[in-house]
């Protein structure tokens, strides 16, 4: 009966701890805050917009129908290093969640040892040496009961942080899609400007020939061919400087694709026309923003993670309860003992107990931390609400820019046609001696500038459309999984598996 008494007490302690474990969860339960979202876009009635249909996740395909752009985006999604880094941050958040979940479970330890010692002669024993061998083996178990939901709040926070990291990854995807598309459109726009410039150089060269012929015939002064040369040389210099800008754009594109410049030039191929925007685009409703924009989802998930941190801080006001125990075996080869007696009943020792810890004299620090966590929550709530408002303003600005650039393009097309007719008429009249060469030069200059403006505006329409899709948050939906290992290239996963065996079962 005496041997059973400690065991009975321990059982009582265990029953008490288990009874209170998980009985409550301290702190506020998270509720997603309300956000002020408009019912419709300000320009929703414009025929170029459709608010009744959602944005196409692969908007670059449906809007521009350019196979070169499709290939560039595919390459960027596969090899962009910024996106790869975002995927690894998701993996880190996933492992943080595993760590937080693991704290809910007991910890186990296994210990053992074997030793040998020599005892020197002393006043209590004969002056002889002897050898002493011992070995021991022990198993320990410890567990902190989650009485107040302390570990549950940690898991909630880590889970929300994982969601936030996925939203951050989605934001990188959207930014990458926009950057690749806009860089490509800038390249095609510059190529179109160069095409117009080369055409103008041919016209200006022909005008120079006419001016030289008339000068040699004594019909005009030397001023006319000199004016023609000045215009021609200026256009040639402009063409040369544009080659620098074009090379820089291609090099920037290679960085986005994670590819060497030579590979990018291979993907781009020969110059192509600027992709044209469709007659109507789908932009969806403003209410879709909260679930579609990654930055809004990230802000909301960070808010949820911080809410759980308030509850975690509150648990410091209350005691923690722990259970622990150890069972061990020890033996020596001294006297009548043998090392082989390790697992005999006489060599066994054990202990089991329950305990608690309570920070009674630290309330100022603990309550200060609770207030700190709550203030952080309130700040993140304001940031979330501001993200919603900023997103709406960004989209409205993008809509206006896109619609106005389309209107400008229509007028610039007419202005370019008029400039082309002016050049033709002035050259005929100059040949007939009705106008001086200043008129021809002015019209040639106007045509060159007008065509350059036309090409720039054609590119601006397409680029503004990309800005609109980016503001709408379209594109991240191409992600088919939120698992970290699905967001990483196979080569990266293989490298990590080769470095350590602990990714087995995690990186598939």
TAVEN-V403773 format. One record per backbone hydrogen bond with DSSP energy under -1.0 kcal/mol. NH is the residue of the N-H (numbers start at 1). CO is the residue of the C=O. If there is no record, write none. Layout:
NH_CO ; NH_CO
This chain:
5_1 ; 8_4 ; 9_5 ; 10_6 ; 11_7 ; 12_8 ; 13_9 ; 14_10 ; 15_11 ; 16_12 ; 17_13 ; 18_14 ; 19_15 ; 20_16 ; 21_17 ; 23_20 ; 24_147 ; 26_148 ; 44_41 ; 46_43 ; 49_46 ; 50_281 ; 61_58 ; 62_58 ; 63_59 ; 64_60 ; 65_61 ; 70_66 ; 71_67 ; 72_68 ; 73_69 ; 74_70 ; 75_71 ; 76_72 ; 77_73 ; 78_74 ; 79_75 ; 80_76 ; 84_80 ; 85_81 ; 86_82 ; 87_83 ; 88_84 ; 89_85 ; 90_86 ; 91_87 ; 92_88 ; 93_89 ; 94_90 ; 95_91 ; 96_92 ; 97_93 ; 98_94 ; 99_95 ; 100_96 ; 101_97 ; 102_98 ; 104_101 ; 105_102 ; 107_142 ; 109_140 ; 111_138 ; 113_136 ; 115_134 ; 117_132 ; 119_130 ; 125_122 ; 128_126 ; 132_117 ; 134_115 ; 135_331 ; 136_113 ; 137_329 ; 138_111 ; 139_327 ; 140_109 ; 141_325 ; 142_107 ; 143_323 ; 145_321 ; 147_145 ; 153_149 ; 154_150 ; 155_151 ; 156_152 ; 157_153 ; 158_154 ; 159_155 ; 160_156 ; 161_157 ; 162_158 ; 163_159 ; 164_160 ; 165_161 ; 166_162 ; 167_163 ; 168_164 ; 169_165 ; 170_166 ; 171_167 ; 172_168 ; 173_169 ; 174_170 ; 175_171 ; 176_172 ; 177_173 ; 178_174 ; 179_175 ; 180_176 ; 181_177 ; 182_178 ; 183_179 ; 184_180 ; 185_181 ; 186_182 ; 187_183 ; 188_184 ; 189_185 ; 190_186 ; 191_187 ; 192_188 ; 193_189 ; 194_190 ; 195_191 ; 196_192 ; 197_193 ; 198_194 ; 199_195 ; 200_196 ; 201_197 ; 202_198 ; 203_199 ; 204_200 ; 205_201 ; 206_202 ; 207_203 ; 208_204 ; 209_205 ; 210_206 ; 211_207 ; 212_208 ; 213_209 ; 214_210 ; 215_211 ; 216_212 ; 217_213 ; 218_215 ; 219_214 ; 224_221 ; 226_222 ; 227_223 ; 228_224 ; 229_225 ; 230_226 ; 231_227 ; 232_228 ; 233_229 ; 234_230 ; 235_231 ; 236_232 ; 237_233 ; 238_234 ; 239_235 ; 240_236 ; 241_237 ; 242_238 ; 245_241 ; 246_242 ; 247_243 ; 248_244 ; 249_245 ; 250_246 ; 251_247 ; 252_248 ; 253_249 ; 254_250 ; 255_251 ; 256_252 ; 257_253 ; 259_254 ; 264_260 ; 265_261 ; 266_262 ; 267_263 ; 268_264 ; 269_265 ; 281_48 ; 283_50 ; 284_50 ; 284_53 ; 288_285 ; 289_286 ; 292_288 ; 293_289 ; 297_293 ; 298_294 ; 299_295 ; 300_296 ; 301_297 ; 302_298 ; 303_299 ; 304_300 ; 305_301 ; 306_302 ; 307_303 ; 308_304 ; 309_305 ; 310_306 ; 311_307 ; 312_308 ; 313_309 ; 314_310 ; 315_311 ; 316_313 ; 317_314 ; 318_315 ; 320_357 ; 322_355 ; 323_143 ; 324_353 ; 325_141 ; 326_351 ; 327_139 ; 328_349 ; 329_137 ; 330_347 ; 331_135 ; 333_133 ; 337_334 ; 341_338 ; 342_339 ; 344_341 ; 347_344 ; 348_345 ; 349_328 ; 351_326 ; 353_324 ; 355_322 ; 357_320 ; 360_358 ; 366_362 ; 367_363 ; 368_364 ; 369_365 ; 370_366 ; 371_367 ; 372_368 ; 373_369 ; 374_370 ; 375_371 ; 376_372 ; 377_373 ; 378_374 ; 379_375 ; 380_376 ; 381_377 ; 382_378 ; 383_379 ; 384_380 ; 385_381 ; 386_382 ; 387_383 ; 388_384 ; 389_385 ; 390_386 ; 391_387 ; 392_388 ; 393_389 ; 394_390 ; 395_391 ; 396_392 ; 397_393 ; 398_394 ; 399_395 ; 400_396 ; 401_397 ; 402_398 ; 403_399 ; 404_400 ; 405_401 ; 406_402 ; 407_403 ; 408_404 ; 409_405 ; 410_406 ; 411_407 ; 412_408 ; 413_409 ; 414_410 ; 415_411 ; 416_412 ; 417_413 ; 418_414 ; 419_415 ; 420_416 ; 421_417 ; 422_418 ; 423_419 ; 424_420 ; 425_421 ; 426_422 ; 427_423 ; 428_424 ; 429_425 ; 430_426 ; 431_427 ; 432_428 ; 433_430 ; 434_429 ; 441_437 ; 442_438 ; 443_439 ; 444_440 ; 445_441 ; 446_442 ; 447_443 ; 448_444 ; 449_445 ; 450_446 ; 451_447 ; 452_448 ; 453_449 ; 454_450 ; 455_451 ; 456_452 ; 457_453 ; 458_454 ; 459_455 ; 460_456 ; 461_457 ; 462_458 ; 463_459 ; 464_460 ; 465_461 ; 466_462 ; 467_463 ; 468_464 ; 469_465 ; 470_466 ; 471_467 ; 472_468 ; 474_469 ; 478_475 ; 479_476 ; 487_484 ; 493_489 ; 494_490 ; 495_491 ; 496_492 ; 497_493 ; 498_494 ; 499_495 ; 500_496 ; 504_501 ; 506_503 ; 507_503
